[in-house]
Amino acid sequence: MKLKDLSFNEEVTKHSVHTLVFRSLKRTHDMFVTDQGSLPEGDAECDANLKGIKSTAMYGKIREEVDRIKKMPDYQKAGMAGSETGENGAVALYKPPNMMAGATQNSAGGALVGAGGSGAVGAGLSQLASRKAPSMPKPAWHAPWKLYRVISGHMGWVRCVTVEPGNDWFATGAADRVIKIWDLASGKLKLSLTGHVSVVRGLAVSPRQPYLFSCGEDRQVKCWDLEYNKVIRHYHGHLSAVYDLSIHPTLDVLLSCGRDSTCRVWDMRSKTNIHTLTGHTNTVTSVLTQATDPQVITASNDSTIRLWDLAAGRSVATLTNHKKSVRGLVMHPKLYMFGSAGPDNIKQWKCPEGKFIQNLSGHNAIVNCLAMNADGVLVSGADNGTMHFWDWKTGYNFQRFQAPVQPGSLDSEAGIFQMKFDHSGSRLITCEADKTIKIYKEDDSASEESHPINWKPEILKRRRY
């Protein structure tokens, strides 16, 4: 395209920016290519160094090396990165190591030096080789679990379970509005407590007093005195159904959460509502407490988990990694960690800041509950009656189980609503939609030979704890 310049009255050619930049780079390259690799002339410091070593045999080696580089083709000169000074004062020209070939060219002699070779380049490569690649820890072997007892007695869906601190008995609550207490060793019914007028959704036994706490869809939170087997306190305040309970391990504080999107903190003795923890935008399905911060952890159908400052009564962190409703929480008995379950994934978190550790994927169902024992066995129970057993550290799913539906029940009544390990960690109690309570234990006859670990990690996961 020709343009007319009005001031000089001559024609000029208009080039693109790419053409002009390319020409400028080419002129610069042609100007300095002859000086590539040579010592700078006129540099006082360099000249002084040369004068100092002219009397030695090293001067001839340096000049020979410079001449050799001058005769190199341009593409080899472009690969030269700079120079290094050796221990004996010689200037050793450095070429970047070829990591794919596992070797590099020694600048002084032109020989190939491997990862364990000598010299500056060899030492650098040996440091690289000494760094081990990150490895995934191998999962610990766990014995498979088997069903060994089925307990019938409730007339409706069994919704909740808690185990007494002495490990002698456990209590269950169901849609028949009755709380039943069972002997853990024999499975026999010891006591039935009536008082709720709707589904019993949560139970907790105090480790310090002979108290059993219960909550339900009748908006009631009750305190039962187990010496007299009657209700001695009511905690009024929830505006809708109450879904879960938790007792603080060191304080006389009770926490309850429910469908009114709140978690309420109660003084056990005075029945005072100390705090109302607000912030969730949907049903709060599960609550955990521990003696250290965060002392309160809640999960909700709004797909979030919140960590709370119990003293201030406010939220300190909101975990938004889940994409669907979070129905289950579990605290690790030994580590400073907890797990959460939703239909998308089971996730592991590290306290106190709620740092995400890893996903446990593969339980493709609506996961209602989690249970954890001190041996590192995590169990997830789902709405379709499936149970998955996981190794906590690696996330390895070592067993999958479909609970059998009891005769007379519908196939759709195979949901697992809640599960707890007893305090020894050797028995697992599940509450199910077929109106039964099932107890599982480890298979004593299994061994690593009969049930080997079939572990093939698809991706390398870097451990964060």
Wavefront OBJ file of the C-alpha trace (Angstrom):
o trace
v 0.000 0.000 0.000
v 1.492 3.363 -1.061
v 1.017 6.539 0.940
v 1.832 10.098 -0.104
v 3.911 12.115 2.369
v 2.842 15.734 2.028
v 5.923 17.354 3.650
v 8.644 15.620 1.568
v 6.508 14.777 -1.411
v 7.771 11.215 -1.695
v 6.241 7.787 -1.445
v 6.861 5.594 1.649
v 5.901 1.955 2.295
v 3.777 1.108 5.393
v 4.816 -2.165 7.063
v 3.102 -4.169 9.753
v 4.315 -4.046 13.367
v 5.443 -7.701 13.179
v 7.688 -6.950 10.178
v 9.305 -3.962 11.892
v 9.941 -5.890 15.121
v 11.407 -8.813 13.179
v 13.778 -6.502 11.299
v 14.888 -4.826 14.493
v 15.587 -8.206 16.141
v 17.537 -9.356 13.091
v 19.700 -6.228 13.042
v 20.444 -6.640 16.749
v 21.313 -10.311 16.269
v 23.660 -9.572 13.341
v 25.389 -6.813 15.303
v 26.216 -8.885 18.402
v 26.497 -12.433 17.071
v 30.247 -12.125 16.472
v 30.841 -11.243 20.145
v 28.858 -14.235 21.481
v 30.943 -16.168 24.022
v 34.011 -13.913 23.871
v 35.414 -12.045 26.816
v 34.405 -8.384 26.796
v 37.222 -6.156 25.595
v 37.916 -2.983 27.504
v 36.464 -4.335 30.759
v 39.022 -3.325 33.361
v 38.179 -6.102 35.804
v 38.309 -8.782 33.109
v 41.613 -7.485 31.725
v 43.106 -7.511 35.226
v 42.038 -11.109 35.708
v 43.566 -12.095 32.376
v 46.865 -10.375 33.200
v 46.946 -12.204 36.504
v 46.706 -15.619 34.895
v 48.681 -15.053 31.650
v 51.743 -16.512 33.299
v 49.915 -19.731 34.078
v 48.958 -22.617 31.871
v 45.286 -21.803 32.414
v 45.459 -18.772 30.111
v 45.978 -20.991 27.107
v 43.045 -23.193 28.101
v 40.782 -20.181 28.404
v 41.764 -18.826 25.001
v 41.288 -22.284 23.491
v 37.791 -22.501 24.994
v 36.843 -19.039 23.703
v 38.090 -19.869 20.204
v 36.151 -23.121 20.231
v 32.937 -21.285 21.103
v 33.528 -18.705 18.352
v 33.622 -21.496 15.765
v 30.323 -22.975 16.976
v 27.201 -22.682 14.786
v 24.734 -19.978 15.816
v 22.127 -22.389 17.160
v 24.683 -23.899 19.573
v 25.762 -20.462 20.717
v 22.165 -19.593 21.482
v 22.018 -22.593 23.851
v 24.915 -21.311 25.948
v 23.540 -19.866 29.192
v 26.578 -18.132 30.713
v 29.722 -19.005 32.593
v 30.822 -20.288 35.980
v 34.131 -20.047 37.778
v 35.614 -23.344 38.984
v 37.522 -24.013 42.174
v 40.928 -23.590 40.515
v 40.092 -20.214 38.999
v 39.226 -21.428 35.493
v 36.167 -20.118 33.723
v 33.924 -23.143 33.083
v 31.280 -22.369 30.466
v 27.945 -23.784 31.598
v 25.440 -25.504 29.350
v 21.974 -26.193 30.802
v 21.629 -29.890 31.657
v 19.493 -32.072 29.442
v 17.139 -33.535 32.052
v 15.573 -35.956 29.557
v 18.889 -37.562 28.647
v 20.160 -37.620 32.217
v 23.514 -36.204 31.204
v 25.191 -32.915 30.269
v 28.333 -31.801 28.537
v 31.293 -30.947 30.744
v 32.508 -27.593 29.507
v 36.214 -28.118 30.130
v 36.779 -31.487 28.470
v 33.663 -31.943 26.358
v 32.831 -35.294 28.001
v 29.393 -36.365 29.180
v 28.916 -36.258 32.943
v 25.978 -38.219 34.508
v 23.907 -37.428 37.559
v 26.563 -38.832 39.877
v 29.515 -37.212 38.051
v 32.062 -34.749 39.368
v 32.350 -31.007 38.805
v 29.847 -28.207 39.198
v 27.349 -29.700 36.755
v 27.636 -33.192 38.219
v 27.098 -31.874 41.731
v 24.006 -29.980 40.660
v 22.555 -33.035 38.989
v 23.339 -35.233 41.983
v 21.347 -32.840 44.170
v 18.419 -33.134 41.766
v 18.709 -36.910 41.716
v 18.759 -37.114 45.518
v 15.263 -35.608 45.730
v 12.829 -38.497 45.827
v 9.636 -38.354 43.856
v 6.524 -37.910 46.031
v 4.971 -41.250 46.825
v 1.431 -42.112 47.859
v 1.323 -43.913 51.230
v 0.074 -47.466 50.968
v -3.263 -48.080 52.717
v -3.266 -50.104 55.910
v -4.975 -53.485 55.731
v -8.362 -53.653 57.429
v -10.409 -56.779 57.956
v -13.739 -56.837 56.092
v -16.896 -56.317 58.130
v -19.878 -58.643 58.276
v -23.418 -58.499 59.615
v -23.849 -60.570 62.760
v -27.014 -59.305 64.450
v -30.365 -57.827 63.387
v -32.567 -56.303 66.108
v -36.266 -55.727 65.538
v -38.600 -53.878 67.858
v -39.360 -50.436 66.479
v -42.594 -49.855 64.551
v -41.168 -47.160 62.267
v -37.985 -45.995 60.560
v -35.081 -46.040 63.005
v -33.595 -42.551 62.749
v -30.860 -42.185 65.399
v -28.548 -44.070 67.750
v -26.154 -43.253 70.589
v -23.844 -45.457 72.670
v -23.510 -45.063 76.429
v -19.995 -43.961 77.594
v -19.575 -47.157 79.621
v -20.222 -49.241 76.460
v -22.897 -51.323 78.227
v -25.974 -50.236 76.271
v -27.118 -48.104 73.371
v -30.297 -46.151 72.669
v -32.253 -45.717 69.432
v -35.000 -43.321 68.365
v -37.503 -43.974 65.621
v -40.522 -42.700 63.716
v -42.767 -44.567 66.172
v -41.935 -41.733 68.668
v -40.336 -44.213 71.115
v -36.781 -44.244 72.474
v -35.579 -47.789 73.132
v -32.542 -48.799 75.175
v -30.811 -52.069 74.231
v -28.143 -54.210 75.849
v -25.052 -53.977 73.654
v -23.729 -57.476 74.377
v -26.957 -59.450 73.951
v -29.098 -57.100 71.853
v -32.046 -57.456 74.212
v -34.460 -54.616 74.936
v -33.958 -53.078 78.398
v -36.271 -50.040 78.392
v -38.704 -47.999 76.293
v -39.164 -44.259 76.867
v -42.247 -42.450 75.545
v -42.747 -38.704 75.567
v -42.142 -37.360 72.090
v -45.187 -36.723 69.902
v -43.333 -36.971 66.590
v -40.280 -38.656 65.021
v -37.247 -38.847 67.310
v -34.310 -37.537 65.241
v -31.377 -37.158 67.648
v -29.971 -38.742 70.819
v -26.958 -38.056 73.045
v -25.810 -39.462 76.396
v -23.882 -37.258 78.807
v -20.487 -38.659 79.886
v -20.643 -36.891 83.281
v -24.283 -37.090 84.387
v -26.907 -39.856 84.131
v -28.695 -37.835 81.463
v -30.018 -38.808 78.033
v -30.899 -35.971 75.665
v -33.337 -36.379 72.786
v -34.790 -34.189 70.048
v -37.397 -34.673 67.359
v -39.667 -33.269 64.722
v -42.029 -32.001 67.438
v -39.508 -29.113 68.018
v -38.773 -30.536 71.464
v -35.366 -31.004 73.099
v -35.704 -33.144 76.230
v -33.415 -34.169 79.067
v -34.139 -37.600 80.564
v -32.908 -38.593 84.022
v -31.910 -42.244 83.641
v -32.130 -42.894 87.368
v -35.866 -42.135 87.299
v -36.486 -42.731 83.552
v -38.435 -39.523 83.144
v -38.068 -36.110 81.544
v -36.666 -33.508 83.938
v -35.980 -30.588 81.553
v -37.297 -29.120 78.316
v -35.299 -26.735 76.116
v -37.691 -24.439 74.261
v -36.627 -22.214 71.375
v -36.479 -24.074 68.077
v -39.070 -22.933 65.556
v -39.179 -26.165 63.578
v -38.033 -29.796 63.642
v -34.784 -30.527 65.518
v -32.494 -32.928 63.666
v -29.307 -33.466 65.685
v -27.760 -33.111 69.148
v -24.238 -32.891 70.496
v -22.816 -32.574 74.032
v -19.678 -30.541 74.684
v -16.950 -32.872 76.034
v -15.776 -30.567 78.847
v -18.535 -27.971 79.407
v -22.096 -28.518 80.587
v -23.348 -27.282 77.232
v -25.805 -28.917 74.826
v -26.078 -28.051 71.139
v -29.062 -28.734 68.888
v -29.698 -27.935 65.238
v -32.637 -28.269 62.907
v -34.907 -27.135 60.143
v -35.039 -23.495 61.297
v -31.474 -23.066 59.861
v -29.962 -22.439 63.301
v -27.819 -24.202 65.860
v -28.721 -23.390 69.458
v -26.383 -23.577 72.433
v -28.060 -24.477 75.732
v -26.928 -24.429 79.337
v -27.824 -27.940 80.515
v -28.823 -26.985 84.033
v -30.495 -23.591 83.675
v -32.063 -24.380 80.242
v -30.831 -20.965 79.037
v -30.343 -20.445 75.311
v -26.752 -19.117 75.481
v -26.254 -18.582 71.747
v -28.282 -18.954 68.588
v -25.756 -19.627 65.815
v -27.267 -18.137 62.655
v -25.775 -17.949 59.187
v -26.916 -21.073 57.364
v -29.632 -20.528 54.764
v -31.162 -24.009 54.909
v -31.718 -26.907 57.292
v -28.769 -27.596 59.615
v -28.503 -31.377 59.427
v -25.588 -32.220 61.701
v -23.550 -30.683 64.529
v -20.236 -31.688 66.136
v -18.494 -30.388 69.259
v -14.961 -30.773 70.533
v -12.897 -29.336 73.379
v -10.530 -27.361 71.094
v -11.204 -24.766 68.419
v -13.335 -24.869 66.427
v -15.544 -26.079 69.266
v -18.657 -26.236 67.064
v -18.937 -27.542 63.483
v -22.251 -27.578 61.603
v -23.310 -28.969 58.236
v -26.304 -27.820 56.258
v -28.455 -28.448 53.213
v -27.187 -25.120 51.850
v -24.022 -27.064 50.789
v -21.785 -25.389 53.374
v -20.000 -26.333 56.580
v -19.447 -23.671 59.217
v -16.874 -23.533 61.985
v -17.964 -21.503 65.030
v -16.335 -19.616 67.850
v -18.332 -20.869 70.832
v -17.311 -18.053 73.175
v -18.281 -15.292 70.752
v -21.194 -17.139 69.186
v -20.163 -16.302 65.637
v -18.937 -18.090 62.532
v -15.175 -18.050 61.942
v -15.044 -20.000 58.661
v -17.418 -21.224 55.966
v -16.330 -24.223 53.869
v -17.953 -24.154 50.432
v -16.245 -27.102 48.698
v -19.389 -29.238 48.641
v -21.707 -28.733 45.685
v -24.744 -30.452 47.238
v -26.352 -30.714 50.659
v -24.108 -31.945 53.490
v -25.908 -34.500 55.670
v -23.195 -36.181 57.699
v -20.251 -35.109 59.877
v -17.793 -37.207 61.859
v -14.820 -36.333 64.069
v -11.622 -38.369 63.914
v -11.062 -40.046 67.330
v -7.285 -39.438 67.297
v -6.343 -36.862 64.671
v -7.287 -33.184 64.692
v -9.520 -33.731 61.651
v -13.127 -34.315 60.642
v -15.055 -35.679 57.657
v -18.184 -34.539 55.857
v -20.505 -36.356 53.471
v -22.775 -35.256 50.664
v -24.119 -36.744 47.435
v -21.124 -35.338 45.542
v -18.183 -36.501 47.676
v -16.929 -37.420 51.105
v -14.364 -34.820 52.117
v -11.653 -34.701 54.753
v -10.749 -31.492 56.603
v -8.050 -30.441 59.009
v -8.783 -28.283 62.056
v -8.668 -25.561 63.227
v -8.917 -23.555 60.011
v -10.874 -26.186 58.041
v -8.138 -26.938 55.511
v -9.312 -29.312 52.772
v -7.290 -32.546 52.642
v -8.800 -34.890 50.041
v -11.936 -36.293 48.414
v -13.176 -39.834 48.897
v -15.078 -40.499 45.685
v -17.096 -43.489 44.598
v -20.114 -43.637 46.910
v -22.555 -42.502 44.245
v -25.646 -42.066 46.393
v -27.178 -39.663 48.898
v -24.855 -40.247 51.857
v -26.780 -39.709 55.101
v -24.200 -40.495 57.761
v -20.576 -41.231 58.609
v -18.907 -43.227 61.391
v -15.244 -43.447 62.332
v -13.200 -45.619 64.691
v -9.710 -45.297 66.133
v -8.254 -47.851 63.668
v -8.755 -45.456 60.767
v -11.897 -47.115 59.352
v -14.420 -44.642 57.960
v -17.892 -45.913 57.055
v -20.462 -44.074 54.953
v -24.136 -45.062 54.816
v -26.527 -44.005 52.064
v -30.193 -43.640 51.281
v -30.193 -46.756 49.066
v -28.832 -49.061 51.797
v -25.224 -49.147 50.545
v -22.297 -48.948 52.945
v -18.744 -48.142 51.927
v -15.741 -48.803 54.164
v -12.692 -46.550 53.651
v -9.128 -46.311 54.870
v -9.015 -42.767 56.291
v -5.383 -41.971 55.478
v -5.359 -42.903 51.813
v -9.053 -42.830 50.905
v -8.919 -46.455 49.743
v -12.386 -48.043 49.549
v -11.641 -51.554 50.834
v -15.239 -52.861 51.109
v -18.695 -52.172 49.707
v -21.770 -53.608 51.316
v -25.481 -53.700 50.521
v -27.553 -54.212 53.652
v -30.155 -56.968 53.177
v -33.764 -55.824 53.424
v -35.803 -57.631 56.051
v -38.633 -59.955 54.917
v -41.880 -58.042 54.619
v -40.179 -54.719 53.877
v -40.131 -52.955 50.531
v -36.936 -52.872 48.503
v -37.084 -49.093 48.719
v -36.870 -49.343 52.517
v -33.146 -49.942 52.437
v -31.952 -46.544 53.636
v -29.377 -46.070 56.382
v -30.142 -42.985 58.476
v -27.454 -43.023 61.135
v -24.568 -45.217 62.307
v -22.199 -45.272 65.266
v -19.240 -47.366 66.386
v -19.263 -48.534 69.966
v -16.474 -47.165 72.156
v -14.207 -50.131 71.478
v -14.475 -49.549 67.724
v -15.159 -53.253 67.143
v -18.928 -53.066 66.545
v -20.866 -50.867 64.141
v -24.549 -50.094 64.820
v -26.762 -48.877 61.959
v -30.312 -47.470 61.949
v -32.304 -48.417 58.894
v -35.533 -47.755 57.039
v -36.702 -51.376 57.308
v -37.379 -50.682 61.055
v -34.388 -52.731 62.178
v -31.093 -52.089 63.923
v -28.147 -53.972 62.421
v -24.842 -54.633 64.166
v -21.655 -55.411 62.237
v -18.273 -56.680 63.354
v -14.957 -57.529 61.721
v -14.543 -60.921 60.063
v -12.105 -62.786 62.330
v -11.347 -65.409 59.684
v -10.121 -62.883 57.106
v -6.433 -62.279 56.446
v -4.282 -60.264 54.062
v -3.968 -63.355 51.848
v -7.706 -64.026 51.643
v -8.624 -60.345 51.237
v -5.614 -58.625 49.655
v -5.403 -54.875 49.132
v -6.352 -54.143 45.532
v -5.056 -50.606 45.445
v -4.425 -48.779 42.178
v -4.376 -45.016 42.689
v -5.351 -43.206 39.503
v -3.667 -39.938 40.419
v -0.818 -39.178 42.763
v -2.195 -37.289 45.749
v 0.211 -35.182 47.769
v -0.489 -35.538 51.494
v -1.132 -32.293 53.344
v -0.738 -33.523 56.927
l 1 2 3 4 5 6 7 8 9 10 11 12 13 14 15 16 17 18 19 20 21 22 23 24 25 26 27 28 29 30 31 32 33 34 35 36 37 38 39 40 41 42 43 44 45 46 47 48 49 50 51 52 53 54 55 56 57 58 59 60 61 62 63 64 65 66 67 68 69 70 71 72 73 74 75 76 77 78 79 80 81 82 83 84 85 86 87 88 89 90 91 92 93 94 95 96 97 98 99 100 101 102 103 104 105 106 107 108 109 110 111 112 113 114 115 116 117 118 119 120 121 122 123 124 125 126 127 128 129 130 131 132 133 134 135 136 137 138 139 140 141 142 143 144 145 146 147 148 149 150 151 152 153 154 155 156 157 158 159 160 161 162 163 164 165 166 167 168 169 170 171 172 173 174 175 176 177 178 179 180 181 182 183 184 185 186 187 188 189 190 191 192 193 194 195 196 197 198 199 200 201 202 203 204 205 206 207 208 209 210 211 212 213 214 215 216 217 218 219 220 221 222 223 224 225 226 227 228 229 230 231 232 233 234 235 236 237 238 239 240 241 242 243 244 245 246 247 248 249 250 251 252 253 254 255 256 257 258 259 260 261 262 263 264 265 266 267 268 269 270 271 272 273 274 275 276 277 278 279 280 281 282 283 284 285 286 287 288 289 290 291 292 293 294 295 296 297 298 299 300 301 302 303 304 305 306 307 308 309 310 311 312 313 314 315 316 317 318 319 320 321 322 323 324 325 326 327 328 329 330 331 332 333 334 335 336 337 338 339 340 341 342 343 344 345 346 347 348 349 350 351 352 353 354 355 356 357 358 359 360 361 362 363 364 365 366 367 368 369 370 371 372 373 374 375 376 377 378 379 380 381 382 383 384 385 386 387 388 389 390 391 392 393 394 395 396 397 398 399 400 401 402 403 404 405 406 407 408 409 410 411 412 413 414 415 416 417 418 419 420 421 422 423 424 425 426 427 428 429 430 431 432 433 434 435 436 437 438 439 440 441 442 443 444 445 446 447 448 449 450 451 452 453 454 455 456 457 458 459 460 461 462 463 464 465
